Amino acid sequence: EGKVIINNVAQGLERCYSRFSQYNDGACTVTLPAVSENGHYSVTAALTATTYTLTAAPQGNQATRDTECGSLTLDHRGFRGVTGSGTVEDCW
Protein backbone atom coordinates (compact mmCIF):
# COMPACT_ATOMS: atom_id res chain seq x y z
CA GLU A 1 0.00 0.00 0.00
CA GLY A 2 2.90 2.35 0.71
CA LYS A 3 4.44 1.71 -2.69
CA VAL A 4 1.14 2.38 -4.44
CA ILE A 5 0.50 5.74 -2.80
CA ILE A 6 4.08 7.01 -3.12
CA ASN A 7 4.16 6.08 -6.83
CA ASN A 8 0.76 7.73 -7.41
CA VAL A 9 2.00 10.97 -5.85
CA ALA A 10 5.22 10.82 -7.90
CA GLN A 11 3.21 10.37 -11.11
CA GLY A 12 1.08 13.36 -10.20
CA LEU A 13 4.16 15.49 -9.58
CA GLU A 14 5.67 14.41 -12.90
CA ARG A 15 2.47 15.52 -14.65
CA CYS A 16 2.78 18.89 -12.89
CA TYR A 17 6.36 19.22 -14.07
CA SER A 18 5.37 18.36 -17.64
CA ARG A 19 2.57 20.91 -17.58
CA PHE A 20 4.07 23.76 -15.53
CA SER A 21 7.84 23.09 -15.75
CA GLN A 22 8.09 22.84 -11.99
CA TYR A 23 7.01 20.44 -9.28
CA ASN A 24 5.82 23.07 -6.82
CA ASP A 25 3.67 25.23 -9.10
CA GLY A 26 0.62 26.63 -7.31
CA ALA A 27 -1.67 25.26 -10.03
CA CYS A 28 -0.47 21.69 -9.43
CA THR A 29 -3.37 19.60 -8.11
CA VAL A 30 -1.39 16.99 -6.16
CA THR A 31 -2.78 16.91 -2.61
CA LEU A 32 -0.24 16.53 0.17
CA PRO A 33 -0.08 14.91 2.56
CA ALA A 34 -1.68 12.00 0.74
CA VAL A 35 -3.12 9.06 2.67
CA SER A 36 -3.17 5.52 1.29
CA GLU A 37 -6.42 3.70 0.58
CA ASN A 38 -6.64 1.98 3.97
CA GLY A 39 -4.81 4.67 5.91
CA HIS A 40 -1.68 2.59 6.51
CA TYR A 41 0.68 5.20 4.96
CA SER A 42 0.84 8.97 4.71
CA VAL A 43 2.97 10.60 2.00
CA THR A 44 4.67 13.94 2.55
CA ALA A 45 6.98 15.80 0.19
CA ALA A 46 9.94 18.13 0.22
CA LEU A 47 9.41 20.12 -3.00
CA THR A 48 11.36 22.67 -4.99
CA ALA A 49 10.76 23.80 -8.55
CA THR A 50 13.10 21.11 -9.91
CA THR A 51 13.30 18.41 -7.23
CA TYR A 52 11.19 16.39 -4.84
CA THR A 53 11.69 13.79 -2.17
CA LEU A 54 8.63 11.83 -1.09
CA THR A 55 8.30 9.91 2.16
CA ALA A 56 5.59 7.32 2.75
CA ALA A 57 5.48 6.92 6.52
CA PRO A 58 3.62 3.99 8.07
CA GLN A 59 0.67 4.97 10.26
CA GLY A 60 -0.97 3.33 13.26
CA ASN A 61 -0.48 -0.42 13.55
CA GLN A 62 1.53 -0.47 10.33
CA ALA A 63 4.26 1.58 12.02
CA THR A 64 4.72 -1.02 14.75
CA ARG A 65 4.29 -4.07 12.50
CA ASP A 66 6.78 -3.13 9.78
CA THR A 67 10.00 -2.05 11.44
CA GLU A 68 12.05 -3.79 8.74
CA CYS A 69 11.06 -1.36 6.00
CA GLY A 70 9.92 1.66 8.00
CA SER A 71 9.24 4.64 5.76
CA LEU A 72 9.67 4.42 2.00
CA THR A 73 11.34 7.28 0.13
CA LEU A 74 11.37 8.21 -3.54
CA ASP A 75 12.93 11.21 -5.26
CA HIS A 76 12.60 12.94 -8.63
CA ARG A 77 15.47 10.86 -10.06
CA GLY A 78 13.71 7.61 -9.16
CA PHE A 79 16.02 6.75 -6.27
CA ARG A 80 14.24 4.62 -3.68
CA GLY A 81 15.09 4.22 -0.01
CA VAL A 82 13.87 2.83 3.31
CA THR A 83 14.37 4.02 6.87
CA GLY A 84 14.14 0.61 8.55
CA SER A 85 16.69 -2.17 8.85
CA GLY A 86 15.60 -3.84 5.57
CA THR A 87 17.06 -3.36 2.13
CA VAL A 88 15.56 -1.43 -0.77
CA GLU A 89 15.34 -4.67 -2.73
CA ASP A 90 13.31 -6.38 0.01
CA CYS A 91 11.03 -3.44 0.80
CA TRP A 92 10.40 -2.07 -2.66
ZAMAR-121006 format. One record per residue (C-alpha): residue in three letters; x, z, y; residue number from 1. Coordinates in nm, 3 decimals, padded with zeros to 5 digits. Each point is the difference from the previous one (the first is absolute). Layout:
<atom><aa>ALA</aa><east>X</east><up>Z</up><north>Y</north><i>NUM</i></atom>
...
This chain:
<atom><aa>GLU</aa><east>00.000</east><up>00.000</up><north>00.000</north><i>1</i></atom>
<atom><aa>GLY</aa><east>00.290</east><up>00.071</up><north>00.235</north><i>2</i></atom>
<atom><aa>LYS</aa><east>00.154</east><up>-00.340</up><north>-00.064</north><i>3</i></atom>
<atom><aa>VAL</aa><east>-00.330</east><up>-00.175</up><north>00.067</north><i>4</i></atom>
<atom><aa>ILE</aa><east>-00.064</east><up>00.164</up><north>00.336</north><i>5</i></atom>
<atom><aa>ILE</aa><east>00.358</east><up>-00.032</up><north>00.127</north><i>6</i></atom>
<atom><aa>ASN</aa><east>00.008</east><up>-00.371</up><north>-00.093</north><i>7</i></atom>
<atom><aa>ASN</aa><east>-00.340</east><up>-00.058</up><north>00.165</north><i>8</i></atom>
<atom><aa>VAL</aa><east>00.124</east><up>00.156</up><north>00.324</north><i>9</i></atom>
<atom><aa>ALA</aa><east>00.322</east><up>-00.205</up><north>-00.015</north><i>10</i></atom>
<atom><aa>GLN</aa><east>-00.201</east><up>-00.321</up><north>-00.045</north><i>11</i></atom>
<atom><aa>GLY</aa><east>-00.213</east><up>00.091</up><north>00.299</north><i>12</i></atom>
<atom><aa>LEU</aa><east>00.308</east><up>00.062</up><north>00.213</north><i>13</i></atom>
<atom><aa>GLU</aa><east>00.151</east><up>-00.332</up><north>-00.108</north><i>14</i></atom>
<atom><aa>ARG</aa><east>-00.320</east><up>-00.175</up><north>00.111</north><i>15</i></atom>
<atom><aa>CYS</aa><east>00.031</east><up>00.176</up><north>00.337</north><i>16</i></atom>
<atom><aa>TYR</aa><east>00.358</east><up>-00.118</up><north>00.033</north><i>17</i></atom>
<atom><aa>SER</aa><east>-00.099</east><up>-00.357</up><north>-00.086</north><i>18</i></atom>
<atom><aa>ARG</aa><east>-00.280</east><up>00.006</up><north>00.255</north><i>19</i></atom>
<atom><aa>PHE</aa><east>00.150</east><up>00.205</up><north>00.285</north><i>20</i></atom>
<atom><aa>SER</aa><east>00.377</east><up>-00.022</up><north>-00.067</north><i>21</i></atom>
<atom><aa>GLN</aa><east>00.025</east><up>00.376</up><north>-00.025</north><i>22</i></atom>
<atom><aa>TYR</aa><east>-00.108</east><up>00.271</up><north>-00.240</north><i>23</i></atom>
<atom><aa>ASN</aa><east>-00.119</east><up>00.246</up><north>00.263</north><i>24</i></atom>
<atom><aa>ASP</aa><east>-00.215</east><up>-00.228</up><north>00.216</north><i>25</i></atom>
<atom><aa>GLY</aa><east>-00.305</east><up>00.179</up><north>00.140</north><i>26</i></atom>
<atom><aa>ALA</aa><east>-00.229</east><up>-00.272</up><north>-00.137</north><i>27</i></atom>
<atom><aa>CYS</aa><east>00.120</east><up>00.060</up><north>-00.357</north><i>28</i></atom>
<atom><aa>THR</aa><east>-00.290</east><up>00.132</up><north>-00.209</north><i>29</i></atom>
<atom><aa>VAL</aa><east>00.198</east><up>00.195</up><north>-00.261</north><i>30</i></atom>
<atom><aa>THR</aa><east>-00.139</east><up>00.355</up><north>-00.008</north><i>31</i></atom>
<atom><aa>LEU</aa><east>00.254</east><up>00.278</up><north>-00.038</north><i>32</i></atom>
<atom><aa>PRO</aa><east>00.016</east><up>00.239</up><north>-00.162</north><i>33</i></atom>
<atom><aa>ALA</aa><east>-00.160</east><up>-00.182</up><north>-00.291</north><i>34</i></atom>
<atom><aa>VAL</aa><east>-00.144</east><up>00.193</up><north>-00.294</north><i>35</i></atom>
<atom><aa>SER</aa><east>-00.005</east><up>-00.138</up><north>-00.354</north><i>36</i></atom>
<atom><aa>GLU</aa><east>-00.325</east><up>-00.071</up><north>-00.182</north><i>37</i></atom>
<atom><aa>ASN</aa><east>-00.022</east><up>00.339</up><north>-00.172</north><i>38</i></atom>
<atom><aa>GLY</aa><east>00.183</east><up>00.194</up><north>00.269</north><i>39</i></atom>
<atom><aa>HIS</aa><east>00.313</east><up>00.060</up><north>-00.208</north><i>40</i></atom>
<atom><aa>TYR</aa><east>00.236</east><up>-00.155</up><north>00.261</north><i>41</i></atom>
<atom><aa>SER</aa><east>00.016</east><up>-00.025</up><north>00.377</north><i>42</i></atom>
<atom><aa>VAL</aa><east>00.213</east><up>-00.271</up><north>00.163</north><i>43</i></atom>
<atom><aa>THR</aa><east>00.170</east><up>00.055</up><north>00.334</north><i>44</i></atom>
<atom><aa>ALA</aa><east>00.231</east><up>-00.236</up><north>00.186</north><i>45</i></atom>
<atom><aa>ALA</aa><east>00.296</east><up>00.003</up><north>00.233</north><i>46</i></atom>
<atom><aa>LEU</aa><east>-00.053</east><up>-00.322</up><north>00.199</north><i>47</i></atom>
<atom><aa>THR</aa><east>00.195</east><up>-00.199</up><north>00.255</north><i>48</i></atom>
<atom><aa>ALA</aa><east>-00.060</east><up>-00.356</up><north>00.113</north><i>49</i></atom>
<atom><aa>THR</aa><east>00.234</east><up>-00.136</up><north>-00.269</north><i>50</i></atom>
<atom><aa>THR</aa><east>00.020</east><up>00.268</up><north>-00.270</north><i>51</i></atom>
<atom><aa>TYR</aa><east>-00.211</east><up>00.239</up><north>-00.202</north><i>52</i></atom>
<atom><aa>THR</aa><east>00.050</east><up>00.267</up><north>-00.260</north><i>53</i></atom>
<atom><aa>LEU</aa><east>-00.306</east><up>00.108</up><north>-00.196</north><i>54</i></atom>
<atom><aa>THR</aa><east>-00.033</east><up>00.325</up><north>-00.192</north><i>55</i></atom>
<atom><aa>ALA</aa><east>-00.271</east><up>00.059</up><north>-00.259</north><i>56</i></atom>
<atom><aa>ALA</aa><east>-00.011</east><up>00.377</up><north>-00.040</north><i>57</i></atom>
<atom><aa>PRO</aa><east>-00.186</east><up>00.155</up><north>-00.293</north><i>58</i></atom>
<atom><aa>GLN</aa><east>-00.295</east><up>00.219</up><north>00.098</north><i>59</i></atom>
<atom><aa>GLY</aa><east>-00.164</east><up>00.300</up><north>-00.164</north><i>60</i></atom>
<atom><aa>ASN</aa><east>00.049</east><up>00.029</up><north>-00.375</north><i>61</i></atom>
<atom><aa>GLN</aa><east>00.201</east><up>-00.322</up><north>-00.005</north><i>62</i></atom>
<atom><aa>ALA</aa><east>00.273</east><up>00.169</up><north>00.205</north><i>63</i></atom>
<atom><aa>THR</aa><east>00.046</east><up>00.273</up><north>-00.260</north><i>64</i></atom>
<atom><aa>ARG</aa><east>-00.043</east><up>-00.225</up><north>-00.305</north><i>65</i></atom>
<atom><aa>ASP</aa><east>00.249</east><up>-00.272</up><north>00.094</north><i>66</i></atom>
<atom><aa>THR</aa><east>00.322</east><up>00.166</up><north>00.108</north><i>67</i></atom>
<atom><aa>GLU</aa><east>00.205</east><up>-00.270</up><north>-00.174</north><i>68</i></atom>
<atom><aa>CYS</aa><east>-00.099</east><up>-00.274</up><north>00.243</north><i>69</i></atom>
<atom><aa>GLY</aa><east>-00.114</east><up>00.200</up><north>00.302</north><i>70</i></atom>
<atom><aa>SER</aa><east>-00.068</east><up>-00.224</up><north>00.298</north><i>71</i></atom>
<atom><aa>LEU</aa><east>00.043</east><up>-00.376</up><north>-00.022</north><i>72</i></atom>
<atom><aa>THR</aa><east>00.167</east><up>-00.187</up><north>00.286</north><i>73</i></atom>
<atom><aa>LEU</aa><east>00.003</east><up>-00.367</up><north>00.093</north><i>74</i></atom>
<atom><aa>ASP</aa><east>00.156</east><up>-00.172</up><north>00.300</north><i>75</i></atom>
<atom><aa>HIS</aa><east>-00.033</east><up>-00.337</up><north>00.173</north><i>76</i></atom>
<atom><aa>ARG</aa><east>00.287</east><up>-00.143</up><north>-00.208</north><i>77</i></atom>
<atom><aa>GLY</aa><east>-00.176</east><up>00.090</up><north>-00.325</north><i>78</i></atom>
<atom><aa>PHE</aa><east>00.231</east><up>00.289</up><north>-00.086</north><i>79</i></atom>
<atom><aa>ARG</aa><east>-00.178</east><up>00.259</up><north>-00.213</north><i>80</i></atom>
<atom><aa>GLY</aa><east>00.085</east><up>00.367</up><north>-00.040</north><i>81</i></atom>
<atom><aa>VAL</aa><east>-00.122</east><up>00.332</up><north>-00.139</north><i>82</i></atom>
<atom><aa>THR</aa><east>00.050</east><up>00.356</up><north>00.119</north><i>83</i></atom>
<atom><aa>GLY</aa><east>-00.023</east><up>00.168</up><north>-00.341</north><i>84</i></atom>
<atom><aa>SER</aa><east>00.255</east><up>00.030</up><north>-00.278</north><i>85</i></atom>
<atom><aa>GLY</aa><east>-00.109</east><up>-00.328</up><north>-00.167</north><i>86</i></atom>
<atom><aa>THR</aa><east>00.146</east><up>-00.344</up><north>00.048</north><i>87</i></atom>
<atom><aa>VAL</aa><east>-00.150</east><up>-00.290</up><north>00.193</north><i>88</i></atom>
<atom><aa>GLU</aa><east>-00.022</east><up>-00.196</up><north>-00.324</north><i>89</i></atom>
<atom><aa>ASP</aa><east>-00.203</east><up>00.274</up><north>-00.171</north><i>90</i></atom>
<atom><aa>CYS</aa><east>-00.228</east><up>00.079</up><north>00.294</north><i>91</i></atom>
<atom><aa>TRP</aa><east>-00.063</east><up>-00.346</up><north>00.137</north><i>92</i></atom>
